[in-house]
């Protein structure tokens, strides 16, 4: 039998001097599962954002205005965010395994079905169904990290998942424009569905790690559910964390959503050029996400979160003056780094808030995240009445203020904070 050997200080097995072979196999399976879930997360966000650069093409195909066909974006995002709340509650009753496998299967089938649309109305109709079907995987994968990894090791896996989100957003925006001329818009949807089927196949061997149904299935009243949400927001730590999730989502979505128009108006870029300019938005998440997570595990979140907020604000401010295109692309990459240093770390705190209701706690987190995404794009769009410099300046100032106030507010989030302050007492055991 192969010897386990000593674990390095930075290994996922660190702290285990000598463990049985079964425990080593479980740790290895946990790491492989993390990578498969990161691939699923990447693909789901790739599919969500690949449609944006296809809007001009779809407008021409269906002989309809870009404003009308543009509804395919909120038609997906809004149902995705709302249904997350219900998936979180349902997972606390029947377990994550059924929901995550069924959700990924629904994503595969509905993405393929979208390619059968013969009119703009049919295409728009498929989008909310896909959003509802796909929204059960990512939030429950985030909540699952709270069970598979102790709090002091949780930053790295969350860094992987949030890095996959950022990468899916960036690569979707880019390759949606690059691939469509080669295989057509229907081929883009069918190809994404085929890759999803491969990911589902890779996930099946690890389904035993996704979580069974809890022992008790006592039905809960609406008042009990609302009380649980109130409990999540009753603590100062919960209110602070969820508030920053929401505000940070507004900032990043507002700026990122309109960067395509920014590059088009200021630099005269076409669709492919815009996609390439935005490609840097996913690079920090892929390259530095796990390292940022390890830093959070080692030194805590008290300085990383304020620093990430500040980096995002500075990046937005850098886009205000008329800078060279290369510097603007670098600012986009820095904007991504700000996201990767905040939302994954905030999600790590959320995993310590839920206690026995981890799915509900993470569902509320992702609901606020996507609600902020939608609201941010609307607020920034209204601010554009005064021009890009004013809109970017306003968002940069607000983000800078959030960074300054985060210094005292997150001071308690040092190394080791979290597990000892989990909210199990707030959520008494169900009888």
N, C-alpha and C positions, 0 to 999 in steps of 0.2 A: 504494500500500500504506500502511496506517495505521502511523504511527510509534509505537514502543513508549514513548518518552518516559522521563524519569527516574523512578526508583522512590522512593517516600517511605520514611522511616526505619522506618515501621511496616507497610509493605506486604509481602505474601507474596513480592513480587519484590525486596525490598530486597537490596542487595549486587550487583545486576545493572545496571550502568550502561548497557550496550547489549547487547542479546541478539537473536539471530535471531528472526524471526516464529514459527518452529516452537517455539522454547523458550518464547516468550510464550504460545502456544497450549497447550503442555503445562502451564504453570503455571496457566492459567485452568481447564483440565480438572481439574487436581488440586484446585483450590478447589471446583469444582462437585461432584466426587466426594465430597469431605469433607462437603458439605451433604446429599447423598443418603444417605451412610452414617450421618450423624447422624439423619436421618429414619427409617432402618431401625432404628437403635438405640432411638430413642424408641418406635417401634411395638412392638418386641419386649418392652421393659420395660413398656409400657402394657398389653399383653396379659397379661403375667405378674402384674401387680398389680390388674387390673380385676376379678379374680374374688373378691378379699377382701370388698368390700362386697356382692357378690351371694350370699354364703353364706346369709344369712337367707331370701332369696327362693328359692334353690335347695332349701333345707331344706323349705320349704313345698310347692314344686312336686313334689318326689319323696317327700314324707312320710317324711323321715328326719331324724335328729338333726343339729344344726349341727356337732357334734364329728365326725361321720362324713363329712358332705359337705365339711367343712373339710380333709379329706385331699387335696383338689384342689390345695392350695397346695404342700405338700412333695412331692406326686407329680410336680409340674412342676420344682421347684427342685433336688431331689437329682439326678435324671438329667441335668438341664442342667449342673450342676457337674461330675459325673463324666465325662460325654462330652466335655467341653471338653479334657481331657487327650489324648484320642485324636484329636480334630480338630487339635490343635496338632502332634502327631506326623505325622499324615497330610499336613498342609499342607507340612511340610518335605520330603515325598517327591513329591507330585503337584502342588504349587502351590496358591495360595489361590483362584484364580479358580473352579475347578470346585466347591470346597467351599462357597464363599460363595454362589454362584448356586444350587446345589442346596439348601443349607440354607434360603435365603430362600423358595425354591419349596416346600420341605417345610413351612415355617412357614405359608404361605398355605393349602396344601391341608389340613393337619391342624387348623388353627384353624377352617376351614370345616366339616370333618368333625365337630368337637366339637359343632356345632349339631344334628347328627343324633341325638345320644344320647337314648334313650328311657327310661333308668333311671340311677340314681345310679352304679351299677357301671360302666355304659358310659361315663358322663361321666368318672369317675375313671380309667378305662382309657385314654382319649384323652390325658390330661394328660402322663404320662411319655413317650409317643410324640412329643407336641409339643415337650416339653423337649429330647429328644434331637435332633429335627430342627432346632430353632431355634438350638441352641447353637453352630453353626459360624460365625455372622456377626460377633457383637460382639467376641469375643477376637481373631479374625483381622483385623478392622478396626483394632483397637488396635495389633496387631503391624505392620500395613501402614503405619501412621503412621511407624514406625521406618525404613521404606524410602523413603517419599515426602518426608519432612522431615528435615533435619539436626537433631542433638540440640539445638542452640541455638535452633531454631525449632519444636520439637516440643510445647512446652507449650500453645500456642494450639489446634492441632487436637485434642489430647487433652482440652483443656477443653471443646471442642465435644461430643465423644463422651460424656464423663462428665456434662456438663450435660444431654445428651439422655437419659441413663440416669435421672438424678434427676427430670427433667421427666416421663418416662414413668411412673415410680413414682408421682409425685404426681397427675398428671392421670388415670392409670388408676384410682387409688383414689377419685378424685373423680367422674369421669364414668361409671364403672361403676355408681355409685348414681344419678346424675342421668338417664342415658339409658335405663336398663332399664325404667322405667315407661312410656316412650314407644314403644319398639320391641321389648321383651321380651328375655329373656336370650339367646335364639337369635339375635335380630337384632344384639345386641352382638358376638357371635362372627363372624357373617357380615359385618358392617360392617368389623370389624377385618381380616378376610381380604381384603375388597375393597380397602381402603386399601393393604394389603401388596402386592397385585397392581400397584397404581399405582407403588409404590416400586420394585418389580422392573423395571417398564418404564422408569423413570427411570435405573436402574442399568445397564441393558444397554449404552447407548452408551459407558460408561466401563469396560467389562469388560477392556479391554486394559491398564488400569492396576492391576488386581487381583493380577497376578503369575502368571507361567507356572510350569510344573514345572521344578525344578532340572535342570541338565545331567546330573548323575549320579543314578541310581536304584538304586544298589547296596543290596540288602536289609541291614537292620541286625538284629543279634541283640538279645535282651532285655537282655543284660548291657551292650551298647553304649548302649541307651536309658537304662537305670538309671544308667550312668556319667555320661551327659549331665545327668541330673537332679542327681546328686551334684555335678557340676561347677558347676551353677547355685548350689548351696547351699554350696559349698566356700569361696568368697570371703567375707570379712567383709561386704562391701557387699551381696552377695546375701542372706546370712542376715539382716542387719539390715532390708533392704527388705521381704523376704517376711514377716518377723515382724510388721512394722508393718502390712502389708496385712491380715494375718490378724486381729490384735488390733483394728485400727480397724474392720474389718467386723463383728466380734462386737459392738462398742460400738454402732455405728449401727443394725444390724439389731435388736439387743435393744431399744433404745429405740423405734425407729420402729414395729416390729411391734406393740407393745402400746399405742401412742398412741391407737388407736381405743377400746380398753377404758378407757384413762385419761380421755379426754374424755367417754365415756359415764358412767362412775362419778362423776367429779368435777363435771361440768357438766350432766349429764343430756341430752346431745345425741343425736339420732337418726342414722340412717345418712347422710342428706344433710348434716346439720350437721357430722358427723365428717369427711366428705369435704372440705367447704369449709375446715374448720380445718386439714386436712393439706395444702391446696393450696399453702401457702407453702413447703413442703419443696422444691419444684422451682424456685422463682423464682430463687434465687441462681445455680443452674446455668445457667439460660437467659440471665440478664442479665449475670452476671459471669464465667461459665466461660471464655470466650475471653480476657477481660482478666486473669484469674488466670493463665492460661497464658502470656500475654505477659509478665507480671511475673516468672514463673519463668524464661522465656527470657532476660530482661534481668538479673535480680538473683540468679538461682539459687534453689534450694529450701531452703537451710539455715535461713532464718527463716520461710518460708511454711508448711512442714510442721509445725513445733512450734506456730506460731500457730493453724493450723487445728485441731490436736488440742486446744489450750486452749479455743478457741471452742466446740467440741463439748462439752467437759466443763462449761464454764460454762452452756451452754444446758440441759444435762440437770439441772444443779444448780438452775437457775431454775425448773424444774418441780416441785421438791420442796415448797416452801411453797404454801399455798392462794392463788394469785395470780388476778387478774381474767382472764377468758377472752381478752381482747385481748392481754394480755401473754404468756399461754401460747402463743397463735398466733405471736407474734413470736419466742418461744423456739424454736418449731418451725422457723421460717425461719432462725434463727441456727444451729440444728443442721444444716440443709442446707448453709449456708455452710461449716461445719466440714468436712463431707464433701467439698465441692467444692475445698477448699484442701488436701486430703490425698490421696485416692485417685487423682485424675488425675496429680498430681505424682509419686506413687510409681510409677504405671504408666510415666511418662516415664523413670524410672530403670531400670525393668525392660527397656524397649526397648533400653537400652545394655548389658544383661547377656548377651543371648542370642547375640550374634555371628552365626554362620551358622545358628543354631537359634532364630531369633526367634519362630517359631510355638510351639515347645516352651516357651520362656521365658514368653511371654504366656499360654499355656495353663495353666502352673503358677500364674501370677498370678491368673487368673480362677477357677481351681479353688479356691485358698485364699480368694478373695473370697466365692464362693458357699458354701463350707464354713463360713466365718465367719458368713455371713448365717444359715445354718440353726442353727449352734451358738449364736449370740447370742440368737435368739428363745427357745431352750430354756433357756439359763442365766437370762435375765431372767424367764422364766415361773416358774422355781423360786424365784428371789429374791422373787417376788411373794407368796410365803407370808408374808413379813414386811411386806407392804404396799408401795404405790407409793413413798412417801417413802424407805423403806429401800433398795428396789431402785434407784431413780434415784440415790440418794446413793452407793451402792456403785459403780455404773457411772461416775458423775461423778468419784469419787476415783481410780479406776483410770485413766480417761482423762487426768485431770490429772497423774498420775504419769508416764504415757506422754509427755505434752507436755514435762515437765521433763527427762526423760532424753533426749528427742529433740534438745534443744539441743546437747549435745556430740556426739551420735551422727551428726547430719546437718551438722555444721560444715563438712565437706569438700565439701558439695554446693553450691558457689558457682557463679557464672556460668562456663560453659565446661566444667564437670565433666561427664563422661559419654562423649563421643565419644573423648576421648583415653584413656579407661579401659575401652573396650569389651573384651569378653572373647573376642576372636577367637583369642587364643593358647590359651585354655582348651579351645576346640573345634577341634581340628585338622581340616583339610580331609579330607573323606571320599574314599576312593580306590576 
